[in-house]
Amino acid sequence: MSTGRDLTALVKPPRSLFVNHPMGNPFGRPDDTEGQTAVLRAALRLVAECDEAGALIDFPTEWGEPFEFRIRETPKDYQLKK
């Protein structure tokens, strides 16, 4: 499973399910049992049925609100600025 499609495409694992959710939330929102189950079933189905090397399959869902990747300063970088 992947929440970073561009990185996954570069790494080229044997097979991967891309889920367009924020990093750290590949199965979806807390307490969304139905959504989490759907993602898990899709991932297991991919393992069982995929016969194409390097397959990168998009899970058909969206997070529902905008999100973006933010790079934060590391403590070392922060200290060097002082």
Buried (B, 14 or more C-beta within 10 A) or exposed (E): BBBEBEEBBEEEEEBBBBBBBBEEEBBBEEEEEEBBEBBBEBBEEBEEEBEEEEEBBEBEBEBEEEEEEEEEEEEEEEEEEE
